[in-house]
Amino acid sequence: MQLALTILQLICAVAIILIVLLQSGKKAGLSGAIGGVADTFMSKNKGKSLDARLAKMTKWIALVFVVLTIALSVI
């Protein structure tokens, strides 16, 4: 059981690293806001974009990682 949880935790850790690396930087959004760029298609549909999906995936996988870490510490 402990070996299986450890393997799952390792897979989650690698997945978090890869997902974070795939996300675009937040500096791009900040420079557009300061520069006064008009609303674009991407800004209007921010919740449906790839970055939004990657951010949601990061949160869920991080939650699984924390739960696995707690489970492994209890075992």
C-alpha positions as CSV (number, residue, x, y, z in Angstrom):
1,M,0.0,0.0,0.0
2,Q,2.8,2.4,0.9
3,L,4.6,1.7,-2.3
4,A,1.5,2.4,-4.4
5,L,0.9,5.7,-2.6
6,T,4.5,6.7,-3.0
7,I,4.3,6.0,-6.7
8,L,1.1,8.0,-7.0
9,Q,2.7,10.9,-5.1
10,L,5.7,10.8,-7.4
11,I,3.5,10.9,-10.5
12,C,1.5,13.9,-9.0
13,A,4.8,15.7,-8.3
14,V,6.0,15.3,-11.9
15,A,2.6,16.3,-13.2
16,I,2.6,19.5,-11.1
17,I,6.0,20.4,-12.3
18,L,5.0,19.9,-16.0
19,I,1.7,21.8,-15.7
20,V,3.4,24.7,-14.0
21,L,6.0,24.9,-16.7
22,L,3.3,24.8,-19.4
23,Q,1.5,27.8,-18.0
24,S,2.3,31.2,-19.5
25,G,3.7,33.9,-17.2
26,K,1.5,36.4,-15.5
27,K,3.6,39.3,-16.7
28,A,1.9,39.3,-20.0
29,G,-1.5,40.0,-18.5
30,L,-0.1,42.8,-16.3
31,S,1.6,44.6,-19.1
32,G,-1.6,44.6,-21.1
33,A,-3.5,46.0,-18.1
34,I,-1.0,48.8,-17.6
35,G,-0.8,49.6,-21.3
36,G,-4.5,50.1,-21.5
37,V,-5.0,47.4,-24.1
38,A,-8.7,47.0,-25.1
39,D,-10.6,43.8,-24.3
40,T,-9.5,41.0,-26.6
41,F,-11.0,37.7,-27.4
42,M,-8.6,36.0,-25.0
43,S,-9.4,38.3,-22.1
44,K,-13.1,37.9,-22.5
45,N,-12.8,34.1,-22.6
46,K,-10.2,33.8,-19.9
47,G,-12.1,31.1,-18.0
48,K,-12.1,28.8,-21.1
49,S,-8.5,29.3,-22.1
50,L,-5.7,26.8,-21.9
51,D,-4.1,28.7,-19.0
52,A,-7.3,28.6,-17.1
53,R,-7.6,24.8,-17.5
54,L,-4.0,24.4,-16.5
55,A,-4.5,26.5,-13.4
56,K,-7.5,24.3,-12.4
57,M,-5.5,21.2,-13.1
58,T,-2.7,22.5,-10.9
59,K,-5.0,23.1,-8.0
60,W,-6.6,19.6,-8.2
61,I,-3.3,17.8,-8.6
62,A,-1.8,19.8,-5.8
63,L,-4.8,18.8,-3.6
64,V,-4.3,15.1,-4.4
65,F,-0.5,15.5,-3.7
66,V,-1.3,17.0,-0.2
67,V,-3.8,14.2,0.6
68,L,-1.3,11.6,-0.5
69,T,1.4,13.2,1.6
70,I,-0.9,13.2,4.7
71,A,-1.9,9.5,4.0
72,L,1.8,8.5,3.7
73,S,2.7,10.2,7.0
74,V,-0.2,8.4,8.7
75,I,0.9,5.0,7.4
